[in-house]
Amino acid sequence: MPQAPEFHDRMLSLGLARVSEAAAIACAPLIGRGDEKAADQAAVNAMRTQLNMLDIAGTVVIGEGERDEAPMLYIGEEVGTGEGPAVDIALDPLEGTTLTAKDMPNALTVIAMGPRGSMLHAPDVYMDKLAIGPGFAPGVVTLDMTPSERVAALAKAKGTSAGDITVCVLERPRHEEMIAELRATGAAIRLITDGDVAGVMHCAEPSKTGIDMYMGSGGAPEGVLAAAALKCMGGQIFGRLLFRNDDEVGRARKAGIEDLDRIYARDELVTGDVIFAATGVTDGNLVPGIRRDGGYLTAETVLMRSKTGSMRRMSYRNPIERSQPGR
Protein backbone atom coordinates (compact mmCIF):
# COMPACT_ATOMS: atom_id res chain seq x y z
CA MET A 1 0.00 0.00 0.00
CA PRO A 2 1.27 3.54 -0.73
CA GLN A 3 2.58 5.42 2.28
CA ALA A 4 0.35 8.20 3.59
CA PRO A 5 1.69 11.70 2.88
CA GLU A 6 3.60 13.27 5.77
CA PHE A 7 2.55 16.45 7.54
CA HIS A 8 5.18 18.92 6.30
CA ASP A 9 4.39 21.85 8.56
CA ARG A 10 6.97 24.12 6.95
CA MET A 11 5.49 23.72 3.48
CA LEU A 12 1.89 24.06 4.65
CA SER A 13 2.44 27.09 6.88
CA LEU A 14 2.31 29.74 4.15
CA GLY A 15 -0.87 28.18 2.80
CA LEU A 16 -2.39 28.42 6.25
CA ALA A 17 -1.47 32.11 6.39
CA ARG A 18 -3.36 32.67 3.15
CA VAL A 19 -6.43 31.04 4.71
CA SER A 20 -6.30 33.37 7.70
CA GLU A 21 -5.62 36.43 5.53
CA ALA A 22 -8.53 35.71 3.21
CA ALA A 23 -10.98 35.49 6.12
CA ALA A 24 -9.77 38.79 7.60
CA ILE A 25 -9.88 40.63 4.27
CA ALA A 26 -13.42 39.38 3.65
CA CYS A 27 -14.46 41.03 6.93
CA ALA A 28 -12.98 44.42 6.05
CA PRO A 29 -16.13 45.99 4.54
CA LEU A 30 -18.11 44.97 7.64
CA ILE A 31 -15.88 46.43 10.36
CA GLY A 32 -17.96 48.82 12.46
CA ARG A 33 -21.16 48.14 10.51
CA GLY A 34 -23.01 46.54 13.42
CA ASP A 35 -23.80 43.24 11.68
CA GLU A 36 -22.12 40.38 13.54
CA LYS A 37 -23.73 37.62 11.49
CA ALA A 38 -22.72 39.12 8.16
CA ALA A 39 -19.14 39.60 9.30
CA ASP A 40 -18.91 36.03 10.58
CA GLN A 41 -20.44 34.60 7.40
CA ALA A 42 -18.01 36.54 5.21
CA ALA A 43 -15.10 35.11 7.20
CA VAL A 44 -16.49 31.57 7.07
CA ASN A 45 -17.02 31.68 3.30
CA ALA A 46 -13.54 33.01 2.60
CA MET A 47 -11.79 30.63 5.00
CA ARG A 48 -13.58 27.59 3.58
CA THR A 49 -12.78 28.59 0.00
CA GLN A 50 -9.08 28.92 0.76
CA LEU A 51 -8.94 25.71 2.80
CA ASN A 52 -10.37 23.76 -0.11
CA MET A 53 -7.45 24.91 -2.26
CA LEU A 54 -4.87 23.28 0.03
CA ASP A 55 -3.48 19.84 -0.80
CA ILE A 56 -4.61 18.27 2.47
CA ALA A 57 -7.11 15.68 3.64
CA GLY A 58 -8.39 17.92 6.40
CA THR A 59 -11.01 17.37 9.07
CA VAL A 60 -12.44 20.25 11.09
CA VAL A 61 -12.22 19.23 14.75
CA ILE A 62 -12.84 22.70 16.21
CA GLY A 63 -15.21 24.71 14.06
CA GLU A 64 -18.44 26.62 13.80
CA GLY A 65 -20.48 24.04 15.71
CA GLU A 66 -22.18 20.69 15.17
CA ARG A 67 -23.23 19.73 11.66
CA ASP A 68 -26.90 20.53 12.30
CA GLU A 69 -25.95 23.98 13.63
CA ALA A 70 -23.48 25.17 10.99
CA PRO A 71 -23.73 24.78 7.21
CA MET A 72 -19.98 25.35 6.72
CA LEU A 73 -16.83 24.56 8.65
CA TYR A 74 -18.84 22.39 11.01
CA ILE A 75 -17.15 19.86 13.26
CA GLY A 76 -16.33 16.81 11.18
CA GLU A 77 -16.42 18.58 7.80
CA GLU A 78 -13.75 17.42 5.37
CA VAL A 79 -11.80 20.20 3.67
CA GLY A 80 -8.93 20.44 1.23
CA THR A 81 -8.33 18.67 -2.06
CA GLY A 82 -7.97 15.31 -0.35
CA GLU A 83 -4.60 14.81 -2.05
CA GLY A 84 -2.28 15.55 0.86
CA PRO A 85 -1.62 14.56 4.46
CA ALA A 86 -4.43 13.78 6.89
CA VAL A 87 -4.69 16.74 9.24
CA ASP A 88 -6.83 18.09 12.05
CA ILE A 89 -7.94 21.71 11.78
CA ALA A 90 -9.09 24.00 14.58
CA LEU A 91 -10.44 27.35 13.52
CA ASP A 92 -12.40 30.41 14.42
CA PRO A 93 -13.07 32.30 11.19
CA LEU A 94 -13.80 35.46 13.18
CA GLU A 95 -12.75 35.49 16.82
CA GLY A 96 -14.59 38.56 18.00
CA THR A 97 -17.72 39.02 15.89
CA THR A 98 -18.99 41.68 18.28
CA LEU A 99 -15.58 43.36 18.30
CA THR A 100 -15.70 43.53 14.50
CA ALA A 101 -19.26 44.81 14.35
CA LYS A 102 -18.43 47.56 16.86
CA ASP A 103 -14.89 48.24 15.54
CA MET A 104 -13.36 47.37 18.91
CA PRO A 105 -9.79 46.07 19.41
CA ASN A 106 -8.42 42.52 19.14
CA ALA A 107 -10.71 40.85 16.58
CA LEU A 108 -8.78 38.11 14.79
CA THR A 109 -9.17 35.31 12.29
CA VAL A 110 -7.56 32.21 13.78
CA ILE A 111 -6.65 28.77 12.47
CA ALA A 112 -4.41 25.89 13.62
CA MET A 113 -3.43 22.70 11.82
CA GLY A 114 -1.73 19.53 12.97
CA PRO A 115 -1.45 15.83 12.11
CA ARG A 116 -4.61 13.73 12.44
CA GLY A 117 -5.36 13.12 16.12
CA SER A 118 -3.19 15.98 17.40
CA MET A 119 -5.93 18.13 18.95
CA LEU A 120 -8.61 17.45 21.55
CA HIS A 121 -12.06 17.21 20.00
CA ALA A 122 -13.52 19.61 22.56
CA PRO A 123 -17.33 19.74 22.74
CA ASP A 124 -19.13 23.07 22.50
CA VAL A 125 -19.34 23.62 26.26
CA TYR A 126 -17.61 25.94 28.72
CA MET A 127 -14.08 25.38 29.93
CA ASP A 128 -12.44 26.75 33.06
CA LYS A 129 -9.10 28.13 31.84
CA LEU A 130 -5.87 29.31 33.38
CA ALA A 131 -2.87 30.49 31.36
CA ILE A 132 0.52 32.10 31.91
CA GLY A 133 3.44 32.89 29.64
CA PRO A 134 6.76 31.11 29.09
CA GLY A 135 9.71 30.88 31.45
CA PHE A 136 8.06 29.41 34.53
CA ALA A 137 8.43 26.01 36.19
CA PRO A 138 5.67 23.50 35.38
CA GLY A 139 2.71 23.80 37.70
CA VAL A 140 3.70 27.14 39.23
CA VAL A 141 -0.04 27.90 39.05
CA THR A 142 -2.87 25.34 38.88
CA LEU A 143 -6.62 25.25 38.43
CA ASP A 144 -6.95 23.78 41.93
CA MET A 145 -5.63 27.03 43.43
CA THR A 146 -7.96 29.87 44.31
CA PRO A 147 -7.63 33.03 42.19
CA SER A 148 -5.73 34.80 44.98
CA GLU A 149 -3.37 31.84 45.41
CA ARG A 150 -2.60 31.94 41.70
CA VAL A 151 -1.70 35.62 41.86
CA ALA A 152 0.52 35.06 44.89
CA ALA A 153 2.27 32.08 43.28
CA LEU A 154 2.95 33.89 40.03
CA ALA A 155 4.16 37.01 41.83
CA LYS A 156 6.59 34.88 43.86
CA ALA A 157 7.84 33.16 40.71
CA LYS A 158 8.40 36.55 39.05
CA GLY A 159 10.07 37.97 42.15
CA THR A 160 7.56 40.77 42.40
CA SER A 161 4.46 41.75 44.34
CA ALA A 162 0.83 40.95 43.62
CA GLY A 163 0.33 44.59 42.70
CA ASP A 164 2.61 44.10 39.70
CA ILE A 165 0.51 41.26 38.27
CA THR A 166 -2.12 41.93 35.58
CA VAL A 167 -4.81 39.33 34.94
CA CYS A 168 -6.95 39.18 31.80
CA VAL A 169 -10.58 38.18 32.42
CA LEU A 170 -13.69 38.01 30.24
CA GLU A 171 -16.21 40.56 31.51
CA ARG A 172 -19.14 38.32 32.40
CA PRO A 173 -21.53 38.20 35.40
CA ARG A 174 -20.26 34.69 36.21
CA HIS A 175 -16.82 36.14 36.92
CA GLU A 176 -17.89 38.84 39.40
CA GLU A 177 -16.80 36.93 42.52
CA MET A 178 -13.47 35.98 40.95
CA ILE A 179 -12.85 39.58 39.91
CA ALA A 180 -13.56 40.80 43.44
CA GLU A 181 -11.13 38.24 44.88
CA LEU A 182 -8.44 39.21 42.38
CA ARG A 183 -8.83 42.90 43.12
CA ALA A 184 -8.51 42.20 46.84
CA THR A 185 -4.97 40.90 46.17
CA GLY A 186 -3.95 44.23 44.65
CA ALA A 187 -3.57 42.75 41.17
CA ALA A 188 -4.72 44.71 38.14
CA ILE A 189 -7.41 43.29 35.87
CA ARG A 190 -7.70 43.76 32.13
CA LEU A 191 -11.36 43.12 31.29
CA ILE A 192 -12.20 42.05 27.75
CA THR A 193 -15.66 41.84 26.25
CA ASP A 194 -14.88 39.05 23.76
CA GLY A 195 -11.99 37.15 22.21
CA ASP A 196 -10.46 34.88 24.83
CA VAL A 197 -8.09 33.21 22.34
CA ALA A 198 -6.38 36.58 22.00
CA GLY A 199 -6.66 37.01 25.78
CA VAL A 200 -4.67 33.82 26.36
CA MET A 201 -2.16 34.71 23.65
CA HIS A 202 -1.50 38.01 25.42
CA CYS A 203 0.11 36.05 28.28
CA ALA A 204 2.86 34.81 25.97
CA GLU A 205 4.15 38.34 25.31
CA PRO A 206 3.70 40.16 28.65
CA SER A 207 6.29 42.83 27.86
CA LYS A 208 4.27 43.79 24.80
CA THR A 209 0.71 43.32 26.07
CA GLY A 210 1.07 43.94 29.81
CA ILE A 211 -0.82 40.71 30.59
CA ASP A 212 0.70 38.15 32.99
CA MET A 213 -2.12 35.66 33.42
CA TYR A 214 -5.49 34.72 31.98
CA MET A 215 -8.24 33.04 33.96
CA GLY A 216 -11.95 32.35 33.83
CA SER A 217 -14.48 30.27 31.92
CA GLY A 218 -15.14 30.48 28.21
CA GLY A 219 -15.72 28.21 25.24
CA ALA A 220 -13.88 24.89 25.29
CA PRO A 221 -13.16 24.97 21.53
CA GLU A 222 -11.44 28.33 22.00
CA GLY A 223 -9.38 26.70 24.76
CA VAL A 224 -7.94 24.24 22.25
CA LEU A 225 -7.15 27.05 19.81
CA ALA A 226 -5.45 29.00 22.59
CA ALA A 227 -3.43 25.92 23.55
CA ALA A 228 -2.28 25.60 19.93
CA ALA A 229 -1.07 29.20 20.04
CA LEU A 230 0.82 28.68 23.31
CA LYS A 231 2.30 25.45 21.95
CA CYS A 232 4.02 27.70 19.41
CA MET A 233 4.65 30.80 21.55
CA GLY A 234 5.51 29.09 24.84
CA GLY A 235 3.56 29.24 28.07
CA GLN A 236 1.22 27.10 30.10
CA ILE A 237 -2.52 26.62 29.86
CA PHE A 238 -4.83 24.39 31.86
CA GLY A 239 -8.45 23.62 31.10
CA ARG A 240 -11.30 21.72 32.74
CA LEU A 241 -14.64 21.20 31.01
CA LEU A 242 -17.72 22.64 32.70
CA PHE A 243 -21.20 21.21 32.20
CA ARG A 244 -24.51 22.91 32.83
CA ASN A 245 -26.87 20.08 31.89
CA ASP A 246 -27.13 16.49 30.67
CA ASP A 247 -27.12 17.60 27.04
CA GLU A 248 -23.65 19.09 27.46
CA VAL A 249 -22.43 15.93 29.18
CA GLY A 250 -23.78 14.01 26.21
CA ARG A 251 -21.81 16.24 23.83
CA ALA A 252 -18.64 15.40 25.72
CA ARG A 253 -19.29 11.67 25.63
CA LYS A 254 -20.08 11.90 21.91
CA ALA A 255 -16.64 13.50 21.45
CA GLY A 256 -15.08 10.51 23.21
CA ILE A 257 -14.47 12.18 26.57
CA GLU A 258 -15.15 9.90 29.55
CA ASP A 259 -13.29 11.60 32.41
CA LEU A 260 -15.53 14.63 32.82
CA ASP A 261 -13.44 16.14 35.65
CA ARG A 262 -10.06 15.87 33.96
CA ILE A 263 -7.74 18.86 33.99
CA TYR A 264 -5.98 19.16 30.63
CA ALA A 265 -2.54 20.72 30.34
CA ARG A 266 -1.38 22.41 27.13
CA ASP A 267 0.24 19.29 25.68
CA GLU A 268 -2.88 17.25 26.40
CA LEU A 269 -5.11 19.73 24.61
CA VAL A 270 -2.67 19.74 21.68
CA THR A 271 -0.58 16.57 21.61
CA GLY A 272 1.38 17.01 18.38
CA ASP A 273 3.30 19.74 16.60
CA VAL A 274 1.02 22.30 14.98
CA ILE A 275 1.10 25.39 12.83
CA PHE A 276 -0.95 28.43 13.80
CA ALA A 277 -1.96 31.59 11.95
CA ALA A 278 -3.83 34.67 13.16
CA THR A 279 -4.63 37.76 11.12
CA GLY A 280 -5.77 41.03 12.61
CA VAL A 281 -9.24 42.26 11.70
CA THR A 282 -9.29 45.22 14.08
CA ASP A 283 -6.20 46.71 15.71
CA GLY A 284 -4.90 44.81 18.72
CA ASN A 285 -1.91 44.28 20.96
CA LEU A 286 -0.84 41.16 19.07
CA VAL A 287 -1.26 42.24 15.47
CA PRO A 288 -2.62 45.33 13.64
CA GLY A 289 -6.00 45.18 11.95
CA ILE A 290 -6.93 45.53 8.30
CA ARG A 291 -5.81 48.87 6.89
CA ARG A 292 -7.08 50.79 3.86
CA ASP A 293 -4.44 52.86 2.08
CA GLY A 294 -5.63 54.43 -1.12
CA GLY A 295 -6.74 51.60 -3.37
CA TYR A 296 -5.10 48.88 -1.26
CA LEU A 297 -5.95 46.67 1.71
CA THR A 298 -3.16 45.53 4.02
CA ALA A 299 -3.50 42.52 6.33
CA GLU A 300 -1.03 41.64 9.07
CA THR A 301 -0.59 37.99 10.05
CA VAL A 302 1.40 36.16 12.68
CA LEU A 303 2.41 32.67 11.54
CA MET A 304 3.93 30.18 14.01
CA ARG A 305 5.28 26.62 14.08
CA SER A 306 5.50 24.71 17.35
CA LYS A 307 8.13 22.32 15.97
CA THR A 308 10.71 25.09 15.68
CA GLY A 309 9.24 27.73 17.97
CA SER A 310 9.46 30.13 15.03
CA MET A 311 7.24 33.13 14.53
CA ARG A 312 6.88 35.03 11.27
CA ARG A 313 5.06 38.35 11.02
CA MET A 314 3.73 38.96 7.53
CA SER A 315 2.26 41.98 5.78
CA TYR A 316 0.04 41.31 2.77
CA ARG A 317 -0.90 44.29 0.56
CA ASN A 318 -3.40 43.81 -2.24
CA PRO A 319 -5.48 46.10 -4.51
CA ILE A 320 -8.99 46.38 -3.13
CA GLU A 321 -10.67 45.29 -6.35
CA ARG A 322 -8.60 42.08 -6.27
CA SER A 323 -9.09 41.39 -2.57
CA GLN A 324 -11.55 38.58 -3.10
CA PRO A 325 -11.41 35.03 -1.69
CA GLY A 326 -9.60 32.63 -3.96
CA ARG A 327 -7.35 35.18 -5.65
C-alpha positions as CSV (number, residue, x, y, z in Angstrom):
1,M,0.0,0.0,0.0
2,P,1.3,3.5,-0.7
3,Q,2.6,5.4,2.3
4,A,0.4,8.2,3.6
5,P,1.7,11.7,2.9
6,E,3.6,13.3,5.8
7,F,2.6,16.5,7.5
8,H,5.2,18.9,6.3
9,D,4.4,21.8,8.6
10,R,7.0,24.1,7.0
11,M,5.5,23.7,3.5
12,L,1.9,24.1,4.6
13,S,2.4,27.1,6.9
14,L,2.3,29.7,4.1
15,G,-0.9,28.2,2.8
16,L,-2.4,28.4,6.3
17,A,-1.5,32.1,6.4
18,R,-3.4,32.7,3.1
19,V,-6.4,31.0,4.7
20,S,-6.3,33.4,7.7
21,E,-5.6,36.4,5.5
22,A,-8.5,35.7,3.2
23,A,-11.0,35.5,6.1
24,A,-9.8,38.8,7.6
25,I,-9.9,40.6,4.3
26,A,-13.4,39.4,3.7
27,C,-14.5,41.0,6.9
28,A,-13.0,44.4,6.0
29,P,-16.1,46.0,4.5
30,L,-18.1,45.0,7.6
31,I,-15.9,46.4,10.4
32,G,-18.0,48.8,12.5
33,R,-21.2,48.1,10.5
34,G,-23.0,46.5,13.4
35,D,-23.8,43.2,11.7
36,E,-22.1,40.4,13.5
37,K,-23.7,37.6,11.5
38,A,-22.7,39.1,8.2
39,A,-19.1,39.6,9.3
40,D,-18.9,36.0,10.6
41,Q,-20.4,34.6,7.4
42,A,-18.0,36.5,5.2
43,A,-15.1,35.1,7.2
44,V,-16.5,31.6,7.1
45,N,-17.0,31.7,3.3
46,A,-13.5,33.0,2.6
47,M,-11.8,30.6,5.0
48,R,-13.6,27.6,3.6
49,T,-12.8,28.6,0.0
50,Q,-9.1,28.9,0.8
51,L,-8.9,25.7,2.8
52,N,-10.4,23.8,-0.1
53,M,-7.4,24.9,-2.3
54,L,-4.9,23.3,0.0
55,D,-3.5,19.8,-0.8
56,I,-4.6,18.3,2.5
57,A,-7.1,15.7,3.6
58,G,-8.4,17.9,6.4
59,T,-11.0,17.4,9.1
60,V,-12.4,20.2,11.1
61,V,-12.2,19.2,14.8
62,I,-12.8,22.7,16.2
63,G,-15.2,24.7,14.1
64,E,-18.4,26.6,13.8
65,G,-20.5,24.0,15.7
66,E,-22.2,20.7,15.2
67,R,-23.2,19.7,11.7
68,D,-26.9,20.5,12.3
69,E,-26.0,24.0,13.6
70,A,-23.5,25.2,11.0
71,P,-23.7,24.8,7.2
72,M,-20.0,25.3,6.7
73,L,-16.8,24.6,8.7
74,Y,-18.8,22.4,11.0
75,I,-17.1,19.9,13.3
76,G,-16.3,16.8,11.2
77,E,-16.4,18.6,7.8
78,E,-13.7,17.4,5.4
79,V,-11.8,20.2,3.7
80,G,-8.9,20.4,1.2
81,T,-8.3,18.7,-2.1
82,G,-8.0,15.3,-0.4
83,E,-4.6,14.8,-2.0
84,G,-2.3,15.5,0.9
85,P,-1.6,14.6,4.5
86,A,-4.4,13.8,6.9
87,V,-4.7,16.7,9.2
88,D,-6.8,18.1,12.1
89,I,-7.9,21.7,11.8
90,A,-9.1,24.0,14.6
91,L,-10.4,27.4,13.5
92,D,-12.4,30.4,14.4
93,P,-13.1,32.3,11.2
94,L,-13.8,35.5,13.2
95,E,-12.8,35.5,16.8
96,G,-14.6,38.6,18.0
97,T,-17.7,39.0,15.9
98,T,-19.0,41.7,18.3
99,L,-15.6,43.4,18.3
100,T,-15.7,43.5,14.5
101,A,-19.3,44.8,14.3
102,K,-18.4,47.6,16.9
103,D,-14.9,48.2,15.5
104,M,-13.4,47.4,18.9
105,P,-9.8,46.1,19.4
106,N,-8.4,42.5,19.1
107,A,-10.7,40.9,16.6
108,L,-8.8,38.1,14.8
109,T,-9.2,35.3,12.3
110,V,-7.6,32.2,13.8
111,I,-6.7,28.8,12.5
112,A,-4.4,25.9,13.6
113,M,-3.4,22.7,11.8
114,G,-1.7,19.5,13.0
115,P,-1.4,15.8,12.1
116,R,-4.6,13.7,12.4
117,G,-5.4,13.1,16.1
118,S,-3.2,16.0,17.4
119,M,-5.9,18.1,19.0
120,L,-8.6,17.4,21.6
121,H,-12.1,17.2,20.0
122,A,-13.5,19.6,22.6
123,P,-17.3,19.7,22.7
124,D,-19.1,23.1,22.5
125,V,-19.3,23.6,26.3
126,Y,-17.6,25.9,28.7
127,M,-14.1,25.4,29.9
128,D,-12.4,26.7,33.1
129,K,-9.1,28.1,31.8
130,L,-5.9,29.3,33.4
131,A,-2.9,30.5,31.4
132,I,0.5,32.1,31.9
133,G,3.4,32.9,29.6
134,P,6.8,31.1,29.1
135,G,9.7,30.9,31.4
136,F,8.1,29.4,34.5
137,A,8.4,26.0,36.2
138,P,5.7,23.5,35.4
139,G,2.7,23.8,37.7
140,V,3.7,27.1,39.2
141,V,0.0,27.9,39.1
142,T,-2.9,25.3,38.9
143,L,-6.6,25.2,38.4
144,D,-6.9,23.8,41.9
145,M,-5.6,27.0,43.4
146,T,-8.0,29.9,44.3
147,P,-7.6,33.0,42.2
148,S,-5.7,34.8,45.0
149,E,-3.4,31.8,45.4
150,R,-2.6,31.9,41.7
151,V,-1.7,35.6,41.9
152,A,0.5,35.1,44.9
153,A,2.3,32.1,43.3
154,L,2.9,33.9,40.0
155,A,4.2,37.0,41.8
156,K,6.6,34.9,43.9
157,A,7.8,33.2,40.7
158,K,8.4,36.5,39.0
159,G,10.1,38.0,42.2
160,T,7.6,40.8,42.4
161,S,4.5,41.8,44.3
162,A,0.8,40.9,43.6
163,G,0.3,44.6,42.7
164,D,2.6,44.1,39.7
165,I,0.5,41.3,38.3
166,T,-2.1,41.9,35.6
167,V,-4.8,39.3,34.9
168,C,-7.0,39.2,31.8
169,V,-10.6,38.2,32.4
170,L,-13.7,38.0,30.2
171,E,-16.2,40.6,31.5
172,R,-19.1,38.3,32.4
173,P,-21.5,38.2,35.4
174,R,-20.3,34.7,36.2
175,H,-16.8,36.1,36.9
176,E,-17.9,38.8,39.4
177,E,-16.8,36.9,42.5
178,M,-13.5,36.0,41.0
179,I,-12.8,39.6,39.9
180,A,-13.6,40.8,43.4
181,E,-11.1,38.2,44.9
182,L,-8.4,39.2,42.4
183,R,-8.8,42.9,43.1
184,A,-8.5,42.2,46.8
185,T,-5.0,40.9,46.2
186,G,-4.0,44.2,44.7
187,A,-3.6,42.8,41.2
188,A,-4.7,44.7,38.1
189,I,-7.4,43.3,35.9
190,R,-7.7,43.8,32.1
191,L,-11.4,43.1,31.3
192,I,-12.2,42.0,27.8
193,T,-15.7,41.8,26.2
194,D,-14.9,39.0,23.8
195,G,-12.0,37.1,22.2
196,D,-10.5,34.9,24.8
197,V,-8.1,33.2,22.3
198,A,-6.4,36.6,22.0
199,G,-6.7,37.0,25.8
200,V,-4.7,33.8,26.4
201,M,-2.2,34.7,23.6
202,H,-1.5,38.0,25.4
203,C,0.1,36.0,28.3
204,A,2.9,34.8,26.0
205,E,4.1,38.3,25.3
206,P,3.7,40.2,28.6
207,S,6.3,42.8,27.9
208,K,4.3,43.8,24.8
209,T,0.7,43.3,26.1
210,G,1.1,43.9,29.8
211,I,-0.8,40.7,30.6
212,D,0.7,38.2,33.0
213,M,-2.1,35.7,33.4
214,Y,-5.5,34.7,32.0
215,M,-8.2,33.0,34.0
216,G,-11.9,32.3,33.8
217,S,-14.5,30.3,31.9
218,G,-15.1,30.5,28.2
219,G,-15.7,28.2,25.2
220,A,-13.9,24.9,25.3
221,P,-13.2,25.0,21.5
222,E,-11.4,28.3,22.0
223,G,-9.4,26.7,24.8
224,V,-7.9,24.2,22.2
225,L,-7.1,27.0,19.8
226,A,-5.5,29.0,22.6
227,A,-3.4,25.9,23.5
228,A,-2.3,25.6,19.9
229,A,-1.1,29.2,20.0
230,L,0.8,28.7,23.3
231,K,2.3,25.5,22.0
232,C,4.0,27.7,19.4
233,M,4.7,30.8,21.6
234,G,5.5,29.1,24.8
235,G,3.6,29.2,28.1
236,Q,1.2,27.1,30.1
237,I,-2.5,26.6,29.9
238,F,-4.8,24.4,31.9
239,G,-8.4,23.6,31.1
240,R,-11.3,21.7,32.7
241,L,-14.6,21.2,31.0
242,L,-17.7,22.6,32.7
243,F,-21.2,21.2,32.2
244,R,-24.5,22.9,32.8
245,N,-26.9,20.1,31.9
246,D,-27.1,16.5,30.7
247,D,-27.1,17.6,27.0
248,E,-23.7,19.1,27.5
249,V,-22.4,15.9,29.2
250,G,-23.8,14.0,26.2
251,R,-21.8,16.2,23.8
252,A,-18.6,15.4,25.7
253,R,-19.3,11.7,25.6
254,K,-20.1,11.9,21.9
255,A,-16.6,13.5,21.4
256,G,-15.1,10.5,23.2
257,I,-14.5,12.2,26.6
258,E,-15.1,9.9,29.5
259,D,-13.3,11.6,32.4
260,L,-15.5,14.6,32.8
261,D,-13.4,16.1,35.7
262,R,-10.1,15.9,34.0
263,I,-7.7,18.9,34.0
264,Y,-6.0,19.2,30.6
265,A,-2.5,20.7,30.3
266,R,-1.4,22.4,27.1
267,D,0.2,19.3,25.7
268,E,-2.9,17.2,26.4
269,L,-5.1,19.7,24.6
270,V,-2.7,19.7,21.7
271,T,-0.6,16.6,21.6
272,G,1.4,17.0,18.4
273,D,3.3,19.7,16.6
274,V,1.0,22.3,15.0
275,I,1.1,25.4,12.8
276,F,-0.9,28.4,13.8
277,A,-2.0,31.6,11.9
278,A,-3.8,34.7,13.2
279,T,-4.6,37.8,11.1
280,G,-5.8,41.0,12.6
281,V,-9.2,42.3,11.7
282,T,-9.3,45.2,14.1
283,D,-6.2,46.7,15.7
284,G,-4.9,44.8,18.7
285,N,-1.9,44.3,21.0
286,L,-0.8,41.2,19.1
287,V,-1.3,42.2,15.5
288,P,-2.6,45.3,13.6
289,G,-6.0,45.2,12.0
290,I,-6.9,45.5,8.3
291,R,-5.8,48.9,6.9
292,R,-7.1,50.8,3.9
293,D,-4.4,52.9,2.1
294,G,-5.6,54.4,-1.1
295,G,-6.7,51.6,-3.4
296,Y,-5.1,48.9,-1.3
297,L,-6.0,46.7,1.7
298,T,-3.2,45.5,4.0
299,A,-3.5,42.5,6.3
300,E,-1.0,41.6,9.1
301,T,-0.6,38.0,10.0
302,V,1.4,36.2,12.7
303,L,2.4,32.7,11.5
304,M,3.9,30.2,14.0
305,R,5.3,26.6,14.1
306,S,5.5,24.7,17.4
307,K,8.1,22.3,16.0
308,T,10.7,25.1,15.7
309,G,9.2,27.7,18.0
310,S,9.5,30.1,15.0
311,M,7.2,33.1,14.5
312,R,6.9,35.0,11.3
313,R,5.1,38.3,11.0
314,M,3.7,39.0,7.5
315,S,2.3,42.0,5.8
316,Y,0.0,41.3,2.8
317,R,-0.9,44.3,0.6
318,N,-3.4,43.8,-2.2
319,P,-5.5,46.1,-4.5
320,I,-9.0,46.4,-3.1
321,E,-10.7,45.3,-6.4
322,R,-8.6,42.1,-6.3
323,S,-9.1,41.4,-2.6
324,Q,-11.5,38.6,-3.1
325,P,-11.4,35.0,-1.7
326,G,-9.6,32.6,-4.0
327,R,-7.4,35.2,-5.7
